[in-house]
C-alpha cells in the first residue's frame, strides 16, 4: 500500500491481533486540510488508516498492517483494544451535514478492498458510536448505513421478534455492556435516528433480527 500522507501516529498491533473490524468516523472539522494536519500531528496522538475528503479523494495515512490511533477506549463484541483489531476510516464531515455522494462512492470502493484483503464480514463494519456509546456520536445520524448495507458493505435489520429483550439483543449483536439508555441512543443513532422516547416494539424487533442473524464474534447466523 502506498501512503499518500504518512502519519507518525501508529504502532504495532498488540498480541498478534489483525484487523477484524472497520470503524467509521467523521472528522468534525471544517475541511480536509485541517483534519489531515491533526491526524499527522505527533502532538495530537491521533490518526486513522484513511481519510476521505468530500470530493472522494482518499488519503492513506497508516499502513493497514499497523495500529492506528482512532478508536480510543471502547468495546465491540466483548473485545477491547479496538485499535489493534480494526481499520479506521475518517470521513471529512462537520457532523451536521449530509455525506457527499462522491465521498460515499469512494468509501464503498475502499471498504470493498479492505474487507476482501482481511476477510472482514459486513457486520464488522461499525461506527465509532457503536463501540463507544458513552462518549462518541460519529459517524452520526446523517450517515447512510442503509446504502452501505445494500452494497454488501454493512448490515441493516429487518423486523424480528418485537417481544425480545432489547438490551440482550443489542449486546448479542456486539454493542458494549452499557445501560439501556446508552445502548438505545447508540442503536437509534445508527438505525433509527428520528425515533424518540423509550425503547419500543420497533427497536426490539430490529435489534432481535440483528441478534438472530449475527453473533458477536462476527459469524453470521443465517437461520
C-alpha positions in Angstrom: 0.0 0.0 0.0 1.3 3.4 -0.9 1.0 6.0 1.9 0.0 9.4 0.4 0.3 11.3 3.6 2.2 9.2 6.2 1.2 9.9 9.8 3.8 9.3 12.6 1.0 8.3 14.9 0.9 4.5 14.8 2.4 1.4 16.4 2.3 -2.4 16.2 -0.9 -4.3 16.7 -0.8 -5.8 20.1 -0.8 -9.5 20.9 -0.6 -10.6 17.3 -4.0 -9.2 16.5 -5.1 -8.5 13.0 -7.9 -6.3 11.5 -11.3 -7.9 12.2 -13.3 -4.6 12.3 -13.7 -1.4 10.3 -14.6 1.7 12.4 -16.1 4.7 10.6 -15.7 8.2 11.9 -16.4 11.8 10.9 -13.7 14.4 11.5 -16.0 17.1 13.0 -13.7 19.6 11.3 -14.4 22.1 8.5 -12.2 20.7 5.8 -9.8 18.0 4.8 -6.6 20.0 5.3 -7.4 20.8 8.9 -8.2 17.1 9.6 -5.1 15.9 7.8 -2.9 18.2 9.9 -4.3 16.9 13.1 -4.1 13.2 12.1 -0.5 13.7 11.2 0.5 15.9 14.2 2.6 13.9 16.6 1.5 16.0 19.5 -2.2 15.1 18.8 -1.5 11.4 19.2 -4.4 10.5 16.9 -4.6 9.0 13.4 -6.5 6.8 11.1 -5.6 4.4 8.3 -7.6 6.5 5.8 -9.1 10.0 5.4 -11.7 10.6 2.7 -12.4 14.1 1.5 -15.8 15.3 0.4 -14.8 15.1 -3.3 -13.9 11.4 -2.9 -10.1 11.8 -2.6 -8.8 9.0 -0.4 -5.7 9.8 1.6 -3.7 6.9 3.1 -2.1 7.8 6.4 -1.2 4.5 8.1 -0.4 1.1 6.7 -3.3 -1.3 7.2 -1.0 -3.8 9.0 -0.2 -1.2 11.6 -2.2 0.0 14.6 -3.6 3.5 14.0 -4.9 5.6 17.0 -8.5 6.3 16.1 -10.9 4.3 18.3 -9.7 5.0 21.9 -11.5 3.3 24.8 -14.4 1.1 23.8 -15.6 -2.4 23.2 -17.3 -4.3 20.4 -18.4 -7.9 20.6 -16.9 -8.2 24.1 -13.4 -7.3 22.8 -11.4 -4.3 23.8 -8.3 -2.7 22.3 -10.3 -1.9 19.2 -7.3 -0.1 17.7 -5.4 -3.4 17.5 -8.4 -5.1 15.9 -9.5 -2.5 13.3 -9.0 -0.4 10.3 -10.0 3.2 11.0 -11.6 5.4 8.3 -12.2 9.1 8.8 -14.7 11.0 6.6 -14.4 14.7 6.3 -17.7 16.0 7.7 -18.6 18.5 10.3 -21.1 16.1 11.9 -24.2 18.1 10.9 -24.2 17.8 7.1 -25.1 15.0 4.6 -22.2 12.9 3.4 -21.3 13.8 -0.2 -22.1 11.4 -3.0 -18.5 11.2 -4.2 -17.3 10.6 -0.7 -19.7 7.7 -0.2 -18.7 6.2 -3.6 -15.1 6.4 -2.6 -15.8 4.8 0.8 -17.6 1.9 -0.9 -14.7 1.2 -3.1 -12.3 1.4 -0.2 -14.4 -0.8 2.0 -14.7 -3.4 -0.8 -10.9 -3.7 -0.9 -10.4 -3.7 2.9 -13.0 -6.3 3.6 -11.6 -8.6 0.9 -7.9 -8.2 2.0 -8.7 -9.0 5.6 -11.7 -11.3 5.3 -13.8 -9.0 7.3 -17.6 -9.6 7.2 -20.1 -6.7 6.6 -21.4 -6.9 10.1 -18.0 -6.0 11.4 -18.2 -2.5 9.7 -19.3 -0.3 12.7 -19.4 3.3 13.8 -17.3 4.9 16.5 -20.6 5.5 18.4 -21.3 1.7 18.3 -18.2 0.8 20.2 -18.1 3.9 22.5 -21.7 4.9 23.1 -20.8 6.8 26.3 -18.6 9.3 24.5 -18.9 9.3 20.7 -21.6 10.1 18.2 -19.8 9.6 14.9 -20.4 9.0 12.0 -23.7 10.4 13.2 -27.4 10.5 12.2 -26.7 11.8 8.6 -24.6 8.8 7.6 -26.2 6.4 5.2 -25.8 3.0 6.7 -28.6 1.5 4.6 -26.7 2.4 1.4 -23.6 0.5 2.7 -25.8 -2.5 3.6 -27.4 -2.5 0.1 -23.8 -2.7 -1.3 -23.0 -5.6 1.0 -20.6 -3.5 3.0 -22.5 -3.4 6.3 -25.8 -4.7 7.6 -29.3 -3.4 8.0 -32.0 -5.0 10.2 -35.5 -6.2 9.2 -38.3 -6.6 11.8 -37.9 -9.6 14.1 -39.3 -10.6 17.4 -40.8 -7.5 19.0 -41.1 -9.2 22.3 -37.4 -9.9 22.6 -35.4 -8.1 25.3 -33.8 -5.0 23.6 -30.6 -4.9 25.8 -29.9 -8.6 25.3 -30.3 -8.4 21.6 -28.2 -5.3 21.3 -25.4 -6.9 23.2 -25.6 -10.1 21.3 -25.2 -8.1 18.1 -22.0 -6.6 19.5 -22.8 -3.4 21.4 -20.9 -2.9 24.7 -22.2 -3.9 28.2 -23.7 -0.5 28.8 -27.0 0.6 30.3 -30.2 0.6 28.3 -30.3 4.4 27.8 -26.8 4.4 26.2 -27.5 1.3 24.1 -30.8 2.7 22.9 -29.2 6.0 21.9 -26.3 4.3 20.0 -28.7 1.9 18.3 -31.1 4.6 17.2 -28.2 6.9 16.1 -27.4 4.2 13.5 -30.7 2.6 12.7 -33.5 5.0 13.8 -32.1 8.5 14.2 -35.6 10.0 14.1 -37.0 7.9 16.9 -37.8 9.4 20.3 -38.8 8.1 23.8 -38.1 4.7 25.5 -37.4 1.5 23.6 -40.4 0.4 21.7 -41.6 -2.6 19.7 -39.7 -1.4 16.6 -36.4 -1.1 18.5 -36.9 -4.6 20.0 -37.8 -6.1 16.6 -34.9 -4.6 14.7 -32.4 -5.5 17.5 -33.7 -9.0 17.7 -33.2 -9.5 13.9 -29.6 -8.4 14.2 -29.0 -10.7 17.2 -30.6 -13.6 15.4 -28.5 -13.2 12.2 -25.2 -12.0 13.5 -23.1 -13.3 16.5 -20.8 -11.0 18.4 -17.7 -12.8 17.0 -18.7 -11.7 13.5 -20.0 -15.1 12.3 -23.4 -14.7 10.5 -26.3 -16.6 11.9 -28.2 -17.4 8.6 -31.2 -19.0 10.2 
